[in-house]
Amino acid sequence: MQAKIKWTDGVQFIAESGTGHAVVVDGPPDSGGRNTGPRPMELVLMGLGACSSYDVVSILKKSRQDITDCHTELKADRVDAIPAVFSKIHLHFVVSGRDLKPAQVERAVKLSAEKYCSASIMLGNAGVEITHSHEIISV
């Protein structure tokens, strides 16, 4: 895996993945930014959410669950020191579908957290307290 980061001006950067996808990363105006993109730590949080959501959806599809939607809400706390690392992160999965089995949704969330999500396992091993919850919406 590779990435490139190119400084543009102020505290704005263009981050490009090895697969050619790019995202603007920027800071707030009081730090010299123009607020044109997410902050670096927001990207870490979003990466965790996307990684885990990917797993949950994939596991549910493989379990032949009729999933129609999934969104994940993340809430994180950071320490009040430099570096301001994450201390706690909570992921709440909202899974919609037809006749979803609660045990299958719970299993998918657990497998992502404990076995498949590299980002979650990496952050957890670094001392971040990561918790999960879910809800099911029948459609």
N, C-alpha and C positions, 0 to 999 in steps of 0.2 A: 504494500500500500504506500502511496506517495501523495504529497500535496505540495503546493507552492503558495506562498503568501507574498503579495506585492504591495508595498506601501504606496499610497496614492498622494495623500497630503494630510496634514493635521494628525489625527489618530485614526484615519480611515485606511483600510486595507482591502484588497481583493484576495479572497482565499479560493484557490482552485484545486479541486480534487484531482487525483491521478486519472480519473475517468473523464475529465474535462468539464465538470460542473463547477460553476463559480457562485460565490455569495459575497456580498459586501459586508464587511465587519467594521463597526464604527463605535465611537464613544459619545458621551453626552457633551453638549456645548461647554459645560464648565470644566471639561477636561481637554478641550481643543477639538472636539468632534462636531459633527453636524447632525448626529442622530439619524444617519441614513441606513443603518443596518443594526443587527443584533450585536450585543457585546460578546466577547469571547466566552465568558462563563455561561451566558444564555445559550450559546451554541452547544456547550457541553451538556447542559440540561436538556436541550431539544434533541441532541444525539441520543441521550439515554432514553428519552421518551419514544423516539422513532425506533430504536433498536428493540425495545421491549414490546412496543405495539406490533412491530413486524412479526415477532415471535408469536404473540398471542393470536393474531389473525391467522398465521400459517398453521399453528397447532389446531385451532378450531376448524379450519378448512379440512385439514387432514383427518380430523375426527368426524368429518361429515356433518358438522353443525351448519345450519342454514343462517349464517351470519350476513347481515345486510349493512352494518355500520360498526365502526369502533372509533372512539376518540379517547384520548388519554389526557387527563389534567394532572400537571405536576406542580408541586409546591416545594420549594427548597429554602433552607436556612443556611446562612453562611456565618462563619466565625467572625467576631469583631476584632480582627487583627490582620496583620500582613504576614503571609498571604491569606487572603479571605477565602479559604477553601470551604466547600460544602460541609456542613455538619450533619444535616438531616435532609432527606428527600422523600417525599410521599408521592406515589403514583396511584391515580384513581382511574380505572378503566371503566368506560361506559360502553357496553357491548349490546348492540341491537340485533334482533333476528327473530326467526320463526321457530317456535318450539325448542329454544336453546335449553340444554340441560345444565342446571347450575353447577353440578359436579364437574362437567367438562370445562366450563369457563374458569372455575376455581383451579382446576388442574393446569390449564393453559397459563394462567398467571403465575402459578407456582413453578412450573417448568421453566418459564422465561427467567424468573428471578433466580432460581437455584442452579440452572443448567445451561441455558442457551444464550442469554443476553450478556455479551462480552462487556459492554459498558457498565451494566449493573454489577457484575461480579468484580470488575476492576475497581470501581468506586467503593464497593463494599469492603474489598480487601484493603483499601486505603483508609478504612476507618469511618466511612460515611454510613450513617444509620439510614437504611433504605427500607421503607414500608410500602405495602400495597393494599389496595382495596378494589372492589369492583361492584358494578351494578348491572343488571340485565333489564333491557327494555324490550318487551314483546311487541312485534309489529304484525 
